[in-house]
Amino acid sequence: MREEFIRNLYEQYFETVKKYCLPRLRFDEGAAAECAHAVFEEAERHYEKLRGHPKVLGWLIQTAKNKLKKSWRKSIRDAAREVPLELAASIPDGGDPFDAVELPESEIERITEEVLSCLDERERRFYDLFFKEGLSFEETGRMFGVSEKAARAKLARIKLKLKQRIIYLMDW
C-alpha cells in the first residue's frame, strides 16, 4: 500500500514538482529532476503524515521550496568559504574577505537604490530616519505617531521586505 501510494503520487505530481523547481534552478533540467526526486524521497519518509493530508500537492511544493532554499543557503555558505587565492593573499590575517572587494561608489549606490526601490514612501522615510539619521525606535515611532514597539515591528517588516527584494534580485 505504501509503495503504491508513493508511486501514484510520483506519477501524478512528478512533472508538476519538476516544473516548479525548473525556473528556480535556472532551467537546468537535471537539477530540477534531482530536486523533484528528493521531494518524493521526503514524501516516502513522511508517508504516515502525507497519506491523510488534505493538500498533498501543496505539501510537495512546499517541500520542494524548502529543499531549494536549503540548497541555496548551502551554496551561499560554500561560496563565501571559497575565497580566490589572489583575493585571499590581499586580505590581512583575520580580515573580512569582503573588505578586499572594491566596488565603485556609483555601483554601491545603484545596488542600494535598486534594493530600496521596493519600499513605499512611508517605509522609505522610516528606513532613512532609523538607518541614515540614526534615530532610535522611540524617536522614529514618535515621528510616525506610533509606539516604540510598533516602530520595532515596522522595522522588522521593512527588513523582511528588503531581504525578499535582495533574494529576488539575486535571481533566486
Residue pairs with C-beta under 8 A, 6 or more apart in sequence:
2 44
2 47
5 47
5 51
6 40
6 43
6 44
6 47
9 40
9 43
9 50
9 56
9 60
10 40
13 56
13 57
13 60
14 36
14 40
16 57
16 60
16 61
17 35
17 36
17 39
17 40
17 60
17 61
17 64
18 32
18 33
18 35
18 36
19 32
20 61
20 64
20 65
21 31
21 32
21 35
21 36
21 64
21 68
22 28
22 29
22 32
24 68
24 172
25 31
25 32
25 35
25 68
26 171
35 64
35 67
35 68
35 71
36 64
38 67
39 60
39 63
39 64
39 67
40 60
42 63
42 67
43 50
43 59
43 60
43 63
50 56
50 59
53 59
72 172
80 97
83 91
83 97
87 97
87 100
87 101
88 97
90 100
91 97
91 99
91 100
103 111
114 169
115 162
115 165
115 166
115 169
116 124
116 127
116 162
117 165
118 161
118 162
118 164
118 165
119 127
119 158
119 161
119 162
122 144
123 154
123 158
123 161
126 140
126 144
126 151
126 154
126 155
126 158
127 158
129 135
129 139
129 140
129 143
130 137
130 140
130 151
130 155
135 143
136 148
137 148
137 151
137 152
137 155
138 148
138 151
140 151
140 155
141 147
141 148
141 150
141 151
144 151
144 154
146 154
